[in-house]
Amino acid sequence: MAEPTSTPRITAQYLDSFAGQNVMVVGKIVQLRGDSAIMDSAGNITLNLNRESHLVNGSMAEVIGKVNPDHSIKVLTSKDLGPNVDFQLYQNVVDTTHQNKSLFICGSN
C-alpha cells in the first residue's frame, strides 16, 4: 500500500521546512522573467515555470510545485486566480494548518 501524500499549503516563511516536497502556495505575481516568476506570498518566492504556466503580472495565482534546495519552486501546475483574492484569509488557513499539523498534513507528528 502506498504512503499517503499531502500537498500542504504554505507561504514563503515555510519554504525551508518543505525542501524536496510538493506544496501549494497562493500569492501575487510581482515579476515575470521568461521561464521564471517572482510571487509574493508573505515574502518573495522564485517560481521556475513550465510551458503550461500562464501567469499574469499583478494577478493572484495558485501554484502546486516542488520546493528546490534553493527554496525556489519548480511549478507542476498553476492557476491564475485574478486580482480579487483575500490573501489574509489564505494566510489564516496556512497558519491554522501549520499550528494543527496532525489534522491537516499527512505524515506529521
Residue pairs with C-beta under 8 A, 6 or more apart in sequence:
3 106
3 107
4 106
4 107
5 22
5 106
6 104
6 105
6 106
6 107
7 22
7 23
7 24
7 64
8 14
8 18
8 21
8 23
8 24
8 97
8 98
8 104
8 105
9 23
9 24
9 25
9 26
9 90
9 93
9 94
9 97
10 17
10 18
10 23
10 24
10 25
10 41
10 94
10 98
11 25
11 27
11 41
11 42
11 43
11 90
11 91
11 94
12 27
12 40
12 41
12 42
12 43
12 44
12 45
13 42
13 43
14 23
14 94
14 98
15 45
15 67
15 71
15 73
16 71
18 67
19 67
19 68
19 69
19 71
20 66
20 67
20 69
21 66
21 67
22 64
22 65
22 66
22 67
22 76
23 64
23 65
23 66
23 67
23 73
24 62
24 63
24 64
25 39
25 41
25 45
25 62
25 63
25 65
25 73
26 41
26 60
26 61
26 62
26 63
26 81
26 85
26 87
26 90
27 39
27 40
27 41
27 42
27 45
27 60
27 61
27 63
27 87
28 39
28 40
28 41
28 58
28 59
28 60
28 61
28 87
29 37
29 38
29 39
29 55
29 56
29 57
29 58
29 59
29 60
29 61
30 38
30 39
30 40
30 44
30 57
30 58
31 37
31 38
31 57
32 55
32 57
35 48
35 49
36 46
36 47
36 48
36 49
36 72
37 46
37 47
37 49
37 53
37 55
38 44
38 45
38 46
38 47
39 45
39 47
39 61
39 63
42 91
45 71
45 72
45 73
46 70
46 71
46 72
46 73
47 53
47 55
47 63
47 65
47 72
47 73
47 75
47 78
48 65
48 68
48 72
48 73
48 74
48 75
49 55
49 75
49 78
50 74
50 75
50 76
52 77
52 78
53 75
53 78
54 78
54 80
55 61
55 78
55 80
56 80
58 83
59 80
59 81
59 82
59 83
60 80
60 81
60 82
60 83
60 84
60 85
60 87
61 78
61 79
61 80
61 81
62 78
62 79
62 81
63 73
63 75
63 77
63 78
63 79
64 75
64 76
64 77
64 78
65 73
65 74
65 75
65 76
65 77
65 78
66 73
66 74
66 76
67 73
68 74
96 104
97 103
97 104
97 105
98 105
101 108
101 109
102 108
102 109
